[in-house]
Amino acid sequence: MIFETVKKDNGALGITTGIENPIPLIALFLVLTAVLTMIRAIYQGLKQRREQLLNASGH
């Protein structure tokens, strides 16, 4: 990330930010999305298995 300060005409300082190379940020977003999707799928599978077990023991 890049942080820059710029002196304005009225004497105040302005701060600008930016990203020099967005590829690592995009890669991190994709990895986190994949991990969260897998966690959600595992959770749904476990929830469904729990319901099956509860229904089987209820007979």
Buried (B, 14 or more C-beta within 10 A) or exposed (E): EEEEEEEEEEEEEEEEEEEEEEEEEEEEEEEEEEEEEEEEEEEEEEEEEEEEEEEEEEE
